[in-house]
Amino acid sequence: MAELLIVYHSRTGGSRQMAEAAHDAARAEADSRLLRADEAGPDDLLRADGYLFCAPENLAAISGVMKDFFDRCYYPVLGRIEGRAYAQMICAGSDGANAARQIARIAQGWRLKPVQEALIVCTHAQTPEAILAPKTIPQDDLTACEELGQALAAGLAMGAF
């Protein structure tokens, strides 16, 4: 059975909710593993058939913990996961575009195959208080995360990716 690996980082809960929604929906279609970025490593990437990366936007970039995951894993799997499918979700306070570009660039270096544009959920958190506050992702956005997780897992299970 195909395996989807979902790697995420979350400090205020937004990215975690998004990743959990995708994971719950993906499990109906394929084996889906949900790992925090600080727990995931090269062996997890090598074991999976496809990936969903979910990160918060921090200061117009991916979070440091998510960057650390990519730093720890990049060279150990380089040349060993080429052609595998991936998608990404960003929990952003503003636009999330730069964080999405960062992940896309890393995935391009690994020669991963993007299966859709980044799903960016904007919380509009702009003050220090709002940025640091626990997040509650609206159901419409969680539904989009579920649909992405399910579609990615189904594509892996059918061999479409």
KERODREN-8391 format. One record per atom (N, C-alpha, C, CB): residue number from 1; chain; x, y, z. Coordinates in steps of 0.02 Angstrom, whole numbers, m for minus. Atoms other than C-alpha are relative to their C-alpha. Glycine has a CB too. Example, Ala and Ser with C-alpha at 12.3 -4.5 7.8 and 13.67 -1.06 7.14 Angstrom:
1,A,45,m59,0
1,A,615,m225,390
1,A,45,60,0
1,A,m50,1,62
2,A,m42,m59,m3
2,A,684,m53,357
2,A,m39,55,37
2,A,20,23,m71
end
This chain:
1,A,42,m59,0
1,A,0,0,0
1,A,45,62,0
1,A,m48,0,61
2,A,m38,m62,4
2,A,63,175,m41
2,A,1,36,67
2,A,m31,46,m54
3,A,m6,m37,m63
3,A,125,283,102
3,A,11,74,m14
3,A,57,m29,42
4,A,m6,m73,1
4,A,101,470,119
4,A,31,22,66
4,A,m69,35,m13
5,A,m31,m28,m60
5,A,216,559,242
5,A,m20,74,4
5,A,77,m9,m1
6,A,18,m69,m12
6,A,149,721,314
6,A,46,26,55
6,A,m76,9,20
7,A,m47,m30,m47
7,A,282,827,400
7,A,m22,71,13
7,A,74,m2,m26
8,A,25,m67,m16
8,A,231,984,493
8,A,38,29,60
8,A,m75,m1,15
9,A,m21,m35,m61
9,A,285,1114,620
9,A,m55,50,17
9,A,69,35,m10
10,A,50,m48,m22
10,A,168,1219,723
10,A,17,24,70
10,A,m71,m32,m1
11,A,m11,m28,m66
11,A,194,1336,868
11,A,m66,24,31
11,A,50,59,m3
12,A,63,m27,m26
12,A,20,1412,884
12,A,m61,m42,m20
12,A,m9,71,m24
13,A,54,47,14
13,A,m84,1266,819
13,A,m29,2,m69
13,A,m53,12,47
14,A,30,m5,66
14,A,m132,1324,645
14,A,24,m54,m48
14,A,14,67,m30
15,A,m28,51,45
15,A,m15,1213,545
15,A,m17,m70,25
15,A,77,8,m6
16,A,18,66,m27
16,A,m50,1067,662
16,A,m71,m19,m19
16,A,7,0,77
17,A,69,14,20
17,A,m237,1081,629
17,A,m5,m17,m74
17,A,m45,60,16
18,A,1,12,72
18,A,m206,1088,442
18,A,28,m69,m15
18,A,41,54,m37
19,A,m32,65,12
19,A,m89,937,445
19,A,m44,m57,25
19,A,68,m3,34
20,A,44,52,m26
20,A,m208,836,554
20,A,m61,m10,m45
20,A,m23,18,70
21,A,57,6,46
21,A,m354,873,437
21,A,19,m39,m62
21,A,m28,70,m19
22,A,m24,35,59
22,A,m253,816,287
22,A,13,m74,15
22,A,64,33,m28
23,A,m16,68,m21
23,A,m193,661,379
23,A,m63,m42,10
23,A,41,1,65
24,A,62,37,m13
24,A,m367,610,437
24,A,m34,m20,m65
24,A,m48,41,43
25,A,32,15,65
25,A,m434,620,259
25,A,43,m48,m41
25,A,m12,65,m39
26,A,m45,42,40
26,A,m281,537,181
26,A,m4,m74,21
26,A,72,24,7
27,A,1,69,m26
27,A,m298,381,291
27,A,m53,m43,m33
27,A,m11,1,75
28,A,51,39,35
28,A,m453,330,193
28,A,25,m27,m66
28,A,m62,44,m11
29,A,m25,18,66
29,A,m348,314,35
29,A,66,m38,0
29,A,8,62,m41
30,A,m68,30,m1
30,A,m173,258,86
30,A,25,0,72
30,A,49,39,m47
31,A,m33,m7,m65
31,A,m58,232,233
31,A,24,73,5
31,A,60,m51,8
32,A,m20,m70,m10
32,A,m29,406,303
32,A,34,5,68
32,A,m61,49,m5
33,A,m36,m11,m62
33,A,100,451,433
33,A,7,75,11
33,A,70,m35,0
34,A,m3,m71,m19
34,A,95,618,523
34,A,56,7,50
34,A,m68,25,30
35,A,m58,m10,m44
35,A,260,675,599
35,A,15,74,9
35,A,61,m37,m27
36,A,m25,m68,m11
36,A,316,836,680
36,A,69,5,m32
36,A,3,18,76
37,A,m64,m11,35
37,A,466,910,590
37,A,60,m18,43
37,A,6,72,m23
38,A,m56,17,m44
38,A,577,886,742
38,A,7,m75,12
38,A,m7,36,66
39,A,m1,73,m8
39,A,535,699,743
39,A,17,m35,m66
39,A,m66,m25,26
40,A,m8,32,66
40,A,550,664,555
40,A,73,2,m21
40,A,m44,34,m53
41,A,m69,3,23
41,A,712,611,474
41,A,6,m32,m68
41,A,42,m37,50
42,A,m11,28,66
42,A,790,542,316
42,A,m33,m68,m11
42,A,74,m7,m12
43,A,31,66,8
43,A,728,364,347
43,A,m75,5,m13
43,A,12,m43,62
44,A,72,m10,11
44,A,549,429,353
44,A,m13,21,m72
44,A,m28,54,48
45,A,6,m21,69
45,A,572,513,185
45,A,12,m58,m48
45,A,48,58,m16
46,A,m16,56,44
46,A,650,359,107
46,A,m56,m53,0
46,A,66,m33,22
47,A,53,51,m7
47,A,508,248,169
47,A,m64,20,m36
47,A,m16,m11,74
48,A,64,m24,27
48,A,367,356,98
48,A,1,4,m77
48,A,m16,69,28
49,A,8,m5,73
49,A,300,362,m80
49,A,m14,72,m22
49,A,m56,m46,m23
50,A,16,m70,15
50,A,246,545,m71
50,A,m2,40,64
50,A,m66,5,m38
51,A,m8,m44,m58
51,A,249,695,43
51,A,m49,58,m1
51,A,71,27,3
52,A,37,m61,m10
52,A,144,835,112
52,A,37,38,55
52,A,m76,m13,18
53,A,m37,m42,m47
53,A,244,973,196
53,A,m46,57,22
53,A,66,27,m32
54,A,45,m52,m27
54,A,148,1092,311
54,A,40,42,50
54,A,m63,m32,33
55,A,m41,m44,m41
55,A,235,1242,386
55,A,m34,67,12
55,A,69,11,m32
56,A,22,m69,m10
56,A,195,1409,464
56,A,48,47,m34
56,A,m5,16,75
57,A,m41,m55,24
57,A,258,1568,387
57,A,23,40,60
57,A,m39,45,m51
58,A,m29,m41,m54
58,A,375,1655,510
58,A,47,51,m31
58,A,37,m44,53
59,A,m42,m53,27
59,A,449,1822,460
59,A,12,m10,m75
59,A,66,3,37
60,A,m1,9,72
60,A,409,1787,276
60,A,42,m60,m22
60,A,27,63,m34
61,A,m38,60,16
61,A,496,1617,281
61,A,m31,m59,37
61,A,76,9,19
62,A,23,58,m38
62,A,465,1439,338
62,A,30,4,71
62,A,20,m66,m35
63,A,m23,m1,m70
63,A,486,1412,525
63,A,69,m33,5
63,A,m50,m35,46
64,A,m66,28,m11
64,A,658,1371,592
64,A,0,m75,11
64,A,33,33,59
65,A,3,72,m12
65,A,604,1198,649
65,A,m11,m37,m66
65,A,m57,m17,50
66,A,11,32,65
66,A,540,1157,474
66,A,64,4,m42
66,A,m59,34,m37
67,A,m63,m8,35
67,A,701,1226,399
67,A,52,m50,25
67,A,27,72,7
68,A,m46,49,m29
68,A,800,1116,519
68,A,m15,m70,m26
68,A,m6,1,77
69,A,18,65,30
69,A,703,963,456
69,A,31,m7,m69
69,A,m77,m8,m3
70,A,m28,3,67
70,A,753,1004,278
70,A,76,m2,2
70,A,m24,60,m42
71,A,m74,0,m6
71,A,933,1041,330
71,A,26,m69,20
71,A,22,52,51
72,A,m22,65,m23
72,A,948,874,421
72,A,m9,m55,m52
72,A,m37,m19,64
73,A,19,53,46
73,A,870,774,281
73,A,26,9,m72
73,A,m74,m7,m2
74,A,m13,m14,70
74,A,925,858,121
74,A,53,m46,m31
74,A,22,72,m7
75,A,m54,39,31
75,A,1092,774,85
75,A,m6,m75,10
75,A,66,23,27
76,A,7,73,m7
76,A,1054,602,159
76,A,m48,m32,m50
76,A,m23,m15,70
77,A,47,30,47
77,A,910,578,36
77,A,10,25,m72
77,A,m71,14,22
78,A,m11,m29,66
78,A,977,678,m112
78,A,16,m56,m50
78,A,57,51,2
79,A,m10,50,51
79,A,967,571,m269
79,A,m35,m66,14
79,A,72,m12,m9
80,A,32,63,m20
80,A,863,438,m179
80,A,m77,4,1
80,A,24,m20,68
81,A,73,m7,m2
81,A,685,510,m184
81,A,m27,36,m62
81,A,m21,39,64
82,A,19,m36,62
82,A,680,586,m358
82,A,m64,m27,m29
82,A,56,m4,m51
83,A,61,18,35
83,A,513,587,m447
83,A,m60,m13,46
83,A,12,m60,m40
84,A,57,11,m46
84,A,406,563,m291
84,A,m43,62,3
84,A,25,m20,70
85,A,49,m55,m1
85,A,250,670,m275
85,A,4,37,67
85,A,m71,m27,m11
86,A,5,m40,m61
86,A,235,812,m151
86,A,m50,56,m10
86,A,68,28,21
87,A,42,m60,m3
87,A,118,952,m102
87,A,19,36,64
87,A,m78,m17,m3
88,A,m15,m38,m60
88,A,128,1087,29
88,A,m58,43,21
88,A,61,44,m12
89,A,49,m45,m30
89,A,20,1189,146
89,A,37,48,45
89,A,m55,m40,40
90,A,m31,m53,m39
90,A,69,1353,227
90,A,m54,34,42
90,A,37,51,m46
91,A,43,m39,m44
91,A,m15,1435,377
91,A,34,68,8
91,A,m12,m35,70
92,A,m33,m65,6
92,A,22,1619,349
92,A,m38,54,38
92,A,7,20,m72
93,A,30,m59,m30
93,A,m8,1781,441
93,A,m15,52,m52
93,A,44,29,54
94,A,12,m48,54
94,A,3,1879,280
94,A,m10,m38,m65
94,A,59,51,m7
95,A,13,32,65
95,A,32,1803,108
95,A,28,m70,m7
95,A,27,42,m55
96,A,m27,68,2
96,A,139,1646,135
96,A,39,m18,m62
96,A,m55,m47,7
97,A,m30,17,64
97,A,212,1656,m40
97,A,74,m17,5
97,A,m9,57,m48
98,A,m72,13,m5
98,A,395,1663,11
98,A,13,m67,34
98,A,35,56,39
99,A,m8,65,m32
99,A,377,1514,129
99,A,m14,m56,m50
99,A,m48,m6,61
100,A,16,50,52
100,A,296,1417,m14
100,A,57,m6,m51
100,A,m66,18,m35
101,A,m57,1,47
101,A,439,1467,m130
101,A,60,m38,29
101,A,21,71,m18
102,A,m56,35,m32
102,A,566,1403,m4
102,A,m9,m75,m4
102,A,7,23,73
103,A,12,73,2
103,A,486,1231,8
103,A,4,m24,m72
103,A,m69,m17,31
104,A,m2,21,71
104,A,463,1223,m181
104,A,72,m5,m24
104,A,m40,49,m44
105,A,m70,1,21
105,A,648,1262,m206
105,A,37,m61,28
105,A,35,64,22
106,A,m30,59,m30
106,A,701,1126,m85
106,A,m24,m63,m36
106,A,m16,m4,76
107,A,29,58,35
107,A,583,1002,m169
107,A,28,m6,m70
107,A,m77,6,m2
108,A,m30,1,68
108,A,652,1052,m339
108,A,70,m30,3
108,A,3,71,m30
109,A,m67,28,m8
109,A,827,1011,m277
109,A,m1,m75,10
109,A,35,33,59
110,A,9,72,m9
110,A,765,840,m225
110,A,m30,m33,m62
110,A,m44,m15,60
111,A,33,23,61
111,A,682,825,m397
111,A,m66,m34,15
111,A,47,m48,m38
112,A,67,24,m15
112,A,512,795,m318
112,A,m48,27,m51
112,A,m22,21,72
113,A,50,m19,49
113,A,357,808,m425
113,A,m57,36,35
113,A,m26,m63,m38
114,A,56,m35,m31
114,A,235,945,m372
114,A,m66,m22,m31
114,A,9,77,m8
115,A,65,22,26
115,A,55,888,m387
115,A,m53,53,3
115,A,m23,m61,38
116,A,45,m58,1
116,A,m29,1055,m352
116,A,36,60,29
116,A,m65,m15,39
117,A,m27,m61,m29
117,A,5,1234,m306
117,A,m6,m3,77
117,A,m36,63,m28
118,A,3,m1,m73
118,A,37,1271,m122
118,A,m69,24,24
118,A,55,46,28
119,A,61,m21,m33
119,A,m118,1282,m14
119,A,20,47,57
119,A,m43,m61,27
120,A,m19,m50,m50
120,A,m97,1442,87
120,A,m63,22,37
120,A,36,61,m33
121,A,55,m22,m43
121,A,m214,1477,233
121,A,25,62,37
121,A,m23,m56,51
122,A,m21,m63,m30
122,A,m202,1658,291
122,A,m42,15,62
122,A,m7,58,m51
123,A,34,m15,m63
123,A,m244,1696,473
123,A,m8,76,10
123,A,38,m30,58
124,A,0,m73,m5
124,A,m217,1885,449
124,A,25,25,67
124,A,m71,27,m12
125,A,m29,m20,m64
125,A,m122,1890,613
125,A,57,49,m15
125,A,27,m62,40
126,A,m48,m53,16
126,A,m25,2054,605
126,A,29,35,61
126,A,m32,50,m44
127,A,m28,m31,m60
127,A,2,2113,783
127,A,38,m53,40
127,A,m57,33,44
128,A,m35,50,m40
128,A,122,2031,905
128,A,m47,m46,39
128,A,48,34,49
129,A,48,40,m38
129,A,m26,1974,1010
129,A,m36,m51,m44
129,A,m51,46,34
130,A,36,45,45
130,A,m119,1899,862
130,A,47,m53,m28
130,A,m32,39,m57
131,A,m49,47,27
131,A,38,1817,793
131,A,15,m55,50
131,A,65,37,m20
132,A,m18,48,m52
132,A,78,1731,958
132,A,m59,m38,29
132,A,36,35,55
133,A,60,31,m29
133,A,m102,1684,1000
133,A,m14,m69,m32
133,A,m61,45,m10
134,A,21,64,29
134,A,m166,1506,977
134,A,m48,12,m58
134,A,m33,m46,54
135,A,41,m8,61
135,A,m247,1486,806
135,A,m56,m51,m3
135,A,44,m6,m63
136,A,55,45,17
136,A,m413,1411,757
136,A,m13,9,m74
136,A,m65,15,43
137,A,8,m3,72
137,A,m421,1370,572
137,A,m73,m10,m17
137,A,46,m53,m36
138,A,70,7,18
138,A,m594,1397,496
138,A,m14,m66,m37
138,A,m22,59,m44
139,A,18,64,30
139,A,m687,1242,437
139,A,9,m2,m76
139,A,m71,m17,18
140,A,m9,m2,73
140,A,m685,1297,254
140,A,73,m14,m19
140,A,m22,67,m28
141,A,m71,11,14
141,A,m495,1301,259
141,A,21,m72,19
141,A,43,50,38
142,A,m15,69,m19
142,A,m486,1134,351
142,A,m27,m49,m52
142,A,m29,m16,69
143,A,28,42,53
143,A,m598,1059,217
143,A,47,m1,m60
143,A,m69,26,m22
144,A,m49,m2,55
144,A,m473,1116,85
144,A,61,m43,17
144,A,22,73,m15
145,A,m57,42,m22
145,A,m334,1031,186
145,A,m19,m73,m5
145,A,21,18,72
146,A,24,69,6
146,A,m438,872,196
146,A,0,m23,m73
146,A,m71,m7,30
147,A,3,18,72
147,A,m467,875,8
147,A,69,m10,m29
147,A,m37,55,m39
148,A,m69,8,24
148,A,m281,898,m25
148,A,29,m66,24
148,A,43,59,23
149,A,m26,63,m27
149,A,m233,755,90
149,A,m31,m61,m32
149,A,m12,m3,75
150,A,34,56,31
150,A,m363,639,17
150,A,21,m9,m72
150,A,m76,9,5
151,A,m18,4,71
151,A,m321,681,m163
151,A,72,m24,m9
151,A,m9,68,m34
152,A,m69,21,5
152,A,m134,661,m137
152,A,7,m75,16
152,A,45,42,47
153,A,m3,70,m19
153,A,m157,494,m48
153,A,m32,m45,m53
153,A,m34,m11,67
154,A,34,40,52
154,A,m279,432,m181
154,A,44,m5,m62
154,A,m68,32,m18
155,A,m45,1,57
155,A,m159,480,m320
155,A,59,m47,11
155,A,27,70,m15
156,A,m54,47,m15
156,A,m19,385,m233
156,A,m25,m72,m3
156,A,30,15,69
157,A,28,68,m2
157,A,m130,233,m205
157,A,m15,m26,m70
157,A,m64,m1,42
158,A,17,21,68
158,A,m184,230,m389
158,A,61,m3,m45
158,A,m52,47,m30
159,A,m61,m2,41
159,A,m6,254,m450
159,A,m1,56,m51
159,A,8,m65,m36
160,A,5,m56,46
160,A,m54,417,m536
160,A,61,47,6
160,A,m64,39,13
161,A,m58,m43,m10
161,A,98,506,m463
161,A,63,m42,2
161,A,m7,41,66
end
